[in-house]
């Protein structure tokens, strides 16, 4: 069986990929999107309360713990134990805890209940001999498990110490059934992540900053994500108001030919905007360029404009609510458009603007034309990709983004 469609890297000078899945182009081992900036507040020393038990750090780098549950009743052999982290300093803010929970085969007993969320009392700040009760149902998730599963819970941090406004300690309360009296049963948890955030992000041991979340495809250069938003899955999104990426400072006019390629998804095409910038840039003075999706009067289409040329449009009308693979390919004074791997028209400029290839920003032209939606992939080449190469890139992304 031959190799599948290939993402071409010859001539690639910059780009990013915010996808959750890895695309193997047989050339680079990319480190792309590492996850939304966050801080993981799960230290190696969770507080302990409830009946006697212990915890062991099995691997600090992956925040893997063994939580023991002991002091079982003789019949039916039940016991419980809590392990939490103190987030009272963030009262009133959203919080998310996530982890992979495993009941090992060697653990005495048949199954365990795992309560993840907040506890409603905490009478001893050190945890020694303290009592940790279950929080209200709205402030925890309860799972029954015998194997391995990933669980997560989100809520708002409280600190009053009541069932409806918990104490601000976030973690696990474990209840083990059918244990052996005098013998610890145990659960192992890994990738424990406690975040002051309303949704889970990929696991990180420590913190992930605005400049080490998204990596330029050509190397280890961090792309600053402080000017974009994130959706409920922790993925980057452009909100149509003030979001953008400004990762590239490229002299594209000196390249002769070039290709600007992106995967896009527009959330809304009915707002006040009449265009949405994908690549935009200002070179000097008032000389600038737009590579946009614009209302042509007969549909939303790929377009190109510079300060020395009028708007020019591709052929295909695009819709909100679906992904597209698009590309602008420059061959001297000729601009060719591609939509989902197919030729979508071209325009030959009588006067070539030396600023027409400026790709300084992603998702907006300065002070206007903000993108409303997603740009999970953007790539800039210093060569004009052939139609076969464009089509190969499209096919490599087709199943991932359900492209038509």
N, C-alpha and C positions, 0 to 999 in steps of 0.2 A: 504494500500500500504506500502511495506517495505521500509526501508531506502536505499538510494543509496550507491554506492561504497564509501568506507571510506579511507581517508588518515591516515595511521597509525602513531601514535605518541609515542607508547611504545618503549622506547629505543632511542628516538631521542635526540641527544646531541648537535647538532648545525645545522644551515641551514639558508637559506634566500629564499624569494619569491619576485621577482620584478614585478609580474603581476599587471595589472590594475584592475583586478576583485578579489574579496574576495573568497577564497575557505574555506568552512565551513567543518571542519573535526570532528565536534561534540565534540571536546575536548578543543581546545584553541581558544580564540578570538585574532587572530593574528593582530599585527600592523606590517606591512611588508614593503612595498615600499611606502615611503611618497612623492616621487617625486625628480626630479633632483635638485641639489643645486642651489639656486637662491636667489635674493633679490627682494622684492616687493617695488617699489618706489612710490606707490600710498599712499600718506599721507592722513590724515583726512582734509587737507586744500587745495583743488584744487584751482588753480588760476581762476579768473573770468574775463571775458571780454565780449564785445558785449553789447547788450541792457540789461536793468535792469532785474534782476531775483535774485535768491538766491539758495543756496544749503544747505541741512541739512544732517548731519551724523545720519542715522537711527540706525546703528550698526557698531561700529568700528572694532569688531572682524572679521566680514565678509566683511568689507569695503563696506557697503551698504549705498548708498546716495539717496536722493531725489533731482533731478535737476528741478528747476522751469523755465518755459519759459513764459515771460509776454510781456507787451506792444504790444498787438495784434492790427493789422490793423483792422479797422471796417469791411472791406470786402476784402478778404474772411476770415479774422480772422487768420492771420499767424503771427508767431513771432519766433525768434531764440535766441540761447544762447550757449556759449562755456564754457567748464570746462576742465582744463588741468593741467598737472604737468610738471615742468621745468626740462628737461634732457639735457640742452645745455652743461653740463659738460662732456657728453659722445659723443660729436660730432664725426661723422664718424663711430660709432659702430652700430651694429644691435640692434633693439629694438622690443619688442612685447607688445601689450596691449590687454587685454581680459577682458570680463565682461559678466554677465547675465543681459539683458536689459528687463524691464517690463514696459508696459503702463497700469497702474491700471485702473479698471473700473470707479473709482471715478474721473479720470482726465478729465476735460472739453476738448472737441475736438474729432476728429475722428481718426486721426493717426499721426504718427511722422516719420520724417526722422532722422536717426542717422548717423552722420559722425564720424567715428573712425579713428584716425591716427594723422597726424601732421597739424599744422596750419601755414600759410605762413607769417603772420605779428604779431608782438606783441610790441605795442608802449609804453606800460606802465608796468614796471616790477612788480608792485604790483597787477596789474589786474584791479584796480578800474578805471572804465571809459576807459579801454583799448579797442582796437579793434582787434578782432580775425576773420580773413577771412578763407575761405575754402582753403585747400591745393590742389595741383594738384591731378588729379585723381589717379596717380600712388602712391600717398602718403596718401591715405585714402581708407576706405571702406565705402560705403553708403548703408544703409538698410532702407527699409520701414517696419514698424512694428505696430501692434495693440495689440499684446499679449506679450508673453515672449519667448525670444530666447537667446542663447549664441553666441556671436560674438567675433572675434579676428582679429587683423591686425598686420603684421610684416613689417618692413622697416629699413632704415638706418637713423640715426639721423643727421639732418642738422642744420645750425645755421645762414644762411645768410639772412633769412627773405624774400626770394622770393618764387614764386610758385613752382619752380623746386628744391629749396633747402630751406626747411622750417626753421622756427625759433628754432626748437628743443623743442617746447612745445607739449607734447603728451596728447591726451585726446579725448573728445567728443565735437562735435558741433551738437546741437539739433535744428531741425526745426519742429514746430508743426503747423498743419493745422486745420482750422475750430474751433479755440479756441474762447473763449468768451472775448470780449474787457473788460479790467480792471480786469480780473480774471486769475490767474496763471493756466496754464496746466502744468503737470509734468510727468516726467519719473523717475522710480526707477531703479538703477543699483546696482548689488551686485557682490561679488567676483572680485572686480576691481583689476587687477594685471598688473603692469607696470614693465617690465623686460628688462634689457640690455642683450638680448639674441635673437637669430634668430627664436625661436619657443616658443610656449606656454608650460608652465609646470603646474602641479596641483596647485591650489590656496594655498598660504601661506600668513598669515598676518605677515609681517616682513621679516625674512630671514630663509633659510634652508641651513645648512652647509654640508660639506662632510661627517660628522659623524652622522648626524641625518636625513639622507635620506633613508637609508636602515637599517632595524632592524633585528637582529638575531631572528629567530623564537622561541627561548627558553626564550626570555625575552626582556629587553629594551636596550641591548647592541648595540651600533651603529657600523655598518660596514663601514669602510673608503672607499668611492667611488672615491677618488681623482686620482686613477690610472686606471679608465675606462672612456670610451667615452659615448656619448649619441646621439641617432639618432634624426631625425626630429620630432618625437613624444615625445621626452623627456625621452625615455626609455633607460636603460643601454645597451651597446653593446661593444663587444670586437673587436678591430680593426685589430687584427692579427699582430701587430707590437710591442706594448709595454704595452698593457692593461692587467690588472689582478686584482683580489681581494685576499687579504690575511687576511681573517677574523678569521681563526681558528688556534689554537695552542693546538692540542689534542694529548694525548698519546694513540693513537689507538692500538699500539702494546700490551698494557696491557688489552685490552678489550676481547681478546680471539676470538670472532667473531665480524664482523662489516659489515655494508652495506654503500656503497657510491652510491648515487642516484642523477640523474640530468635530467632536460629537456634541450635539446640542439637544436640549429639550426645553421648549418654551411653555411656561405655566399659563400664560395669559396673553392673548393678542387682542384684547378688547378694551384695554386701558387707555390712558391719555397719551401714551407714546405712539408715535408713528413709525418708530424704528427701534431696533435692539442691536447694539453693537456687539460683535464677537471679537474682532481685533480692531483696535483704534490707536492712533498715535499722532503726536505733534512733533515735527522735526525742528524747524526754526520759525520764529515770527508767527504768522498766521497760516503757514503752509501745513496742511494736515491731510489725513486720509481716514476713510471709514471702510471697514469690511463688515457689512451688517445684514440683518434680516429686516426688510422695510416694506411698508404698505405701498405697493406700486399703483394702487387704484384698481387693480384687477387681481388682487391677491397679495399675500405676504411672500416675498421672494428674496433670494440672495441678491445683494447689490454691492456696487462699489462706487465710491466718489472721492475725488480729491478737490482741493481748492482751485485747481486749474482745469477741472473737467466736470461735466454734469453727471447726475445720477445715471447709472446704467444697470439694467436688471437681467437676471437669469430668467429661465422660462417657467420653472415649476413653482406652483403655489404651495407653501408649507402651512401646516396646521399646528395648533397647540396640542399638548398632551401626548406627544410621541417623539421618539428619538430620531435624529437624522445624522448621517455622516455627510459632511459638507467639506468642500475644498475650493480655494482660490488658487489657480496656477498661473503664474506670470512667466510669459515668454517674450522678453523685450517689451514692446508696446501692446502686446496682446494679453488680455485677461480672460482666462477660461474658467467657467464654473462647473462644479460637479456636485450632484446630489445622489446619495446612496450608490456611489460607484459609477454613475452614468453621466455622460456629457450633457450639460444643461445650458449650453450656449457659450458665446464669447463676445468680446467687444475689442476692436482695435482702436487705440487712441491715436489721434493724429499728432498730438503733442504729449510726449511722455513726461510725467512729473517725476523729478528725482525724489520726491517725498512720498510717492504713491505706495511704497512698500513698507512704510514705517509700521512696525508691529510693537508698540510700546506697552499697550495695556490689553488686558483680557477682560471682557465683560462690560466695557463702556468706552465712550469717547469722553475725554475730560469734561466734567460738569454737566453732562447730558447723556441721553441714549443708553441708559443702564439696562443690562440684560435682566429679564425676569424669567428665571428658570435655572437650568443646570448646564454647565459645560464640564463634563467629567474628564474630557480629553482635549488637549490642544497641542499641536505639533507645528514647528516651523522648520522648513528645509531651505538650504541654500541652492537648490536646484529645482527645475520644473519637473515634477514627477510625470511620468508617462501615464496614459490612460490605463494601461495594464497595471501599473503600480498603484494608482488610485483605487482601482477596482479590487486589487489584492488586499489593500488596507481595509476597505469597506467589508469584504467578505470575512476578514479576520475578526472584525467586531460584530458581525451580523447577528450571531446567536446571542452574544452577551447582552446586546441592547434591543433585541427583537426588532431589528431593522427590516423594513419592507423590501 
